[in-house]
Amino acid sequence: MSSDLHKDYFFDMPIDLCCVIQPSDRKILLANPAFEYILGWKPEEVLGKTFDTFVNSETDKAHIEKAFSKINAGIHSLTFETEIRTKNNMLRSIDWKCYLDDEKRVFAIGRDITAHKEAEKGLVQQSHLDQLTGIADRQTFLALLQNELSGAIRYHYATAAIMVDIDHFKNYNEKYGMQKGDECLRSVANALKTFLRRKTDFLARFENDCFVVLLSHTNLEKAVKSAEYLRDSFEKLAMRHDGDTSHQPITISLGVSALPETMEKEISTEFMVSSVRRALSVSQQRGGNQVSHSEDFKGSE
């Protein structure tokens, strides 16, 4: 079978949405039969329409605007997620992977991840809150992490976790007492929650003075940048130990681990937690107030 026939065969398979888009005006030039199978739209019904036509929320429109701005700026590949409107006005969650070819056309492949997102929402709705800080607890995080790792392998997207620990918290507790320690934990949890930049970023208290952040659809490079943003934002906050100006402000250490989108082997929650914990330990051993990352999955990229 020739290369062109292979491409035609792949394009016509009703598994994933495949389309070709003109980046200048975002008009759909070509669409495969999966548009009808998944969304109810016949391919000829979407041709000539802009990609934005099929999204409802301003957030999704902003995601599309940002993605195509990057493409028009010369970036050749990217991923983003949107909810796409079906012909009967339902919504399907689609994970898009886009590539810019030599003729300046965008080839977009969209995988339907609706079932995965619904399962994720169900876990969040059933979440248990940590009584002290008011954020999600360890049990909820582990359940969500298991679901996220399964989704990342099945749908081929990157996902990352950040583990955060308060530097020298044991000394803080010994000096100021448990009550002030609890107040510190609540303040740190609130600060971390404020600094998270996406609605999909999930924060939980893992144990004692240790917190975790789950970053869906995030590769290692972006996760490290997010962790550094948290560290820097926290440092600039200059939170003092019980308002005591004679001591240095509270700082945090962070460890990062990320599953690449090319990962095919199932990863357990225990291994992922162990990976991100090892990265955190490196930051702590180097004196704290810094970010370290694990390279446990580097060979899978």
C-alpha positions in Angstrom: 0.0 0.0 0.0 1.4 3.4 -1.0 2.2 6.2 1.5 -0.7 8.3 0.2 -3.1 5.4 0.5 -2.0 4.8 4.0 -2.7 8.5 4.8 -6.2 8.3 3.2 -7.0 5.1 5.1 -5.9 6.7 8.4 -7.8 9.9 7.6 -11.0 8.1 6.8 -11.0 6.0 10.0 -13.9 7.2 12.3 -11.8 6.9 15.5 -10.4 10.4 15.9 -11.5 13.7 14.4 -9.1 14.8 11.7 -9.3 18.1 9.8 -7.2 20.6 7.9 -7.5 24.2 8.9 -6.4 27.4 7.2 -4.6 29.2 10.1 -5.2 32.8 8.8 -9.0 32.7 9.2 -9.3 29.3 11.0 -11.7 27.9 8.3 -12.0 24.1 8.0 -10.7 23.0 4.6 -11.1 19.2 5.0 -12.8 17.0 7.6 -13.0 13.2 8.0 -16.0 10.9 8.6 -15.4 11.0 12.4 -17.0 14.4 12.5 -20.3 12.7 11.8 -19.6 9.6 14.0 -18.6 11.6 17.1 -20.3 15.0 16.6 -23.2 14.3 14.2 -21.8 16.8 11.6 -21.3 15.4 8.1 -17.9 16.5 6.8 -19.5 18.7 4.1 -21.5 20.5 6.8 -18.3 21.8 8.5 -16.3 22.7 5.4 -15.8 26.5 5.1 -16.9 27.2 8.6 -14.4 28.5 11.2 -13.2 26.3 13.9 -14.6 28.7 16.5 -18.1 28.0 15.2 -18.3 24.8 17.1 -17.4 26.1 20.6 -19.7 27.9 22.9 -17.8 29.1 25.9 -15.6 32.2 26.0 -12.9 30.1 27.7 -12.7 27.7 24.8 -12.7 30.5 22.3 -9.7 32.0 24.2 -7.9 28.7 24.1 -8.4 28.5 20.3 -7.3 32.1 19.9 -4.1 31.4 21.9 -3.4 28.2 20.0 -3.7 29.8 16.6 -1.7 32.9 17.7 1.2 30.5 18.5 0.8 28.8 15.1 0.8 32.1 13.3 3.9 33.1 15.2 5.7 30.1 13.8 5.2 27.3 16.3 4.7 24.1 14.4 3.0 21.8 16.9 0.8 22.2 20.0 -2.0 20.7 22.0 -5.1 22.2 23.6 -8.5 21.1 24.9 -12.0 22.4 24.1 -15.6 21.4 24.4 -17.1 21.0 20.9 -20.8 21.4 20.1 -22.5 18.5 18.5 -25.2 18.8 15.9 -27.9 18.1 18.6 -26.4 20.8 20.8 -24.6 18.5 23.2 -20.9 19.0 24.2 -18.0 16.7 23.7 -14.6 17.2 25.3 -11.9 17.0 22.7 -8.1 16.9 23.1 -6.5 18.5 20.0 -3.1 17.9 18.6 -2.2 20.3 15.8 0.7 20.4 13.4 1.7 23.0 10.8 2.8 21.6 7.5 5.2 23.2 4.9 2.2 24.7 3.0 1.1 26.6 6.1 -1.9 24.4 6.7 -2.9 23.1 10.2 -3.5 19.4 10.5 -5.6 18.8 13.6 -6.3 15.5 15.3 -9.0 15.5 18.0 -9.6 12.7 20.4 -12.9 12.4 22.3 -12.1 12.4 26.0 -15.6 13.1 27.2 -15.9 9.9 29.3 -12.6 10.6 30.9 -13.5 14.2 31.8 -16.9 13.1 33.2 -15.2 10.5 35.4 -12.7 13.2 36.6 -15.6 15.6 37.4 -17.3 12.8 39.4 -14.2 12.2 41.5 -13.8 16.0 42.2 -17.5 16.2 43.2 -17.0 13.3 45.6 -13.8 14.8 47.0 -13.1 14.7 50.7 -11.7 17.9 52.2 -8.8 18.2 54.6 -10.4 19.4 57.8 -7.5 21.8 58.7 -6.9 23.5 55.4 -10.2 23.2 53.5 -8.6 21.8 50.4 -8.8 18.3 49.0 -7.2 15.5 51.0 -4.7 12.8 50.2 -7.3 10.2 49.5 -9.0 12.4 46.9 -5.7 13.3 45.3 -4.7 9.6 44.9 -8.0 8.7 43.3 -7.8 11.6 40.9 -4.1 10.8 40.1 -5.0 7.2 39.3 -7.8 8.4 36.9 -5.4 11.0 35.4 -2.6 8.5 34.8 -5.0 6.1 33.1 -6.4 8.9 30.9 -2.9 10.1 30.0 -1.8 6.6 28.8 -5.1 5.9 27.0 -5.5 9.3 25.2 -1.8 10.1 24.8 -1.4 13.4 26.6 1.2 14.6 29.1 0.4 15.0 32.8 2.5 16.2 35.7 2.5 16.5 39.5 4.2 18.9 41.8 5.0 18.1 45.5 5.4 21.1 47.8 6.9 21.2 51.2 7.3 24.1 53.7 10.9 24.6 54.5 12.0 24.1 58.1 8.4 23.6 59.3 9.5 21.2 62.1 11.5 24.0 63.6 8.6 26.4 63.2 6.3 24.0 65.1 8.8 23.6 67.9 9.3 27.4 68.3 5.7 28.7 67.9 3.6 25.6 68.9 1.0 23.5 67.1 -1.7 26.1 67.0 0.5 28.6 65.1 1.7 25.7 63.0 -1.9 24.9 61.9 -2.4 28.6 61.1 0.7 28.5 59.0 -0.6 25.5 57.1 -3.9 27.2 56.4 -2.1 30.3 55.1 0.2 28.3 52.8 -2.8 26.3 51.4 -4.7 29.5 50.7 -1.6 31.1 49.0 -1.0 28.0 46.8 -4.6 28.0 45.8 -4.4 31.6 44.8 -1.2 31.1 42.8 -2.6 28.3 40.6 -3.2 29.7 37.1 -5.7 27.2 35.6 -9.1 26.0 36.8 -8.1 22.5 36.0 -5.0 22.6 38.3 -5.8 20.5 41.4 -4.4 21.2 44.8 -4.5 18.8 47.8 -2.9 18.4 51.2 -0.8 15.2 51.0 0.5 14.9 54.5 1.6 17.1 57.4 3.2 20.2 55.7 3.3 18.6 52.3 1.0 19.6 49.4 0.5 18.3 45.9 -0.6 19.8 42.7 -1.9 17.8 39.7 -1.4 19.4 36.3 -3.4 17.8 33.5 -2.2 18.1 29.9 1.2 19.5 31.1 4.6 18.3 30.0 7.8 18.4 32.2 9.0 21.7 30.8 5.8 23.5 31.5 5.4 21.8 34.9 8.8 23.0 36.0 7.9 26.5 34.9 4.7 26.3 36.9 6.6 25.1 40.0 9.1 27.9 39.7 6.2 30.3 39.4 4.8 29.0 42.6 8.2 29.2 44.4 8.9 32.7 43.2 5.3 33.9 44.0 5.6 32.5 47.5 9.0 34.1 48.0 7.7 37.5 46.9 4.7 37.0 49.3 7.3 37.2 52.2 5.0 35.4 54.6 6.5 35.7 58.1 6.6 33.2 60.9 3.7 34.4 63.0 4.5 38.0 61.8 8.0 37.7 63.4 10.2 40.0 61.3 13.4 38.8 63.1 13.2 35.6 61.1 13.4 34.9 57.4 10.1 34.6 55.4 8.6 31.2 54.9 9.8 29.5 51.7 8.8 26.3 50.0 10.7 23.4 48.2 9.1 21.8 45.2 9.6 18.5 43.3 8.2 17.9 39.8 7.6 14.7 37.8 5.8 14.4 34.5 4.5 11.7 32.2 5.2 12.4 28.5 2.4 12.1 26.0 4.4 9.2 24.3 4.2 7.1 27.4 2.6 3.7 26.7 3.4 1.7 29.8 0.9 1.9 32.7 2.2 3.8 35.7 1.0 3.2 39.2 0.1 6.0 41.5 2.7 4.7 44.0 5.5 5.1 41.4 4.3 8.6 40.4 4.2 9.7 44.0 7.6 8.1 44.7 9.0 9.9 41.6 7.8 13.3 42.6 8.8 12.8 46.2 12.4 12.0 45.2 12.5 15.2 43.2 11.3 17.1 46.3 14.0 15.5 48.4 16.7 16.8 46.1 15.3 20.4 46.6 15.4 19.9 50.3 18.9 18.5 50.4 20.1 21.5 48.4 18.9 23.9 51.1 15.3 24.4 50.1 13.5 27.3 48.3 14.1 25.7 45.0 12.6 23.4 42.3 14.0 20.0 41.2 12.5 17.6 38.7 12.6 13.8 38.2 13.8 12.3 35.0 12.2 8.9 35.7 10.3 9.0 32.4 12.9 10.6 30.2 13.5 7.5 28.2 9.8 7.4 27.2 9.9 10.7 25.4 
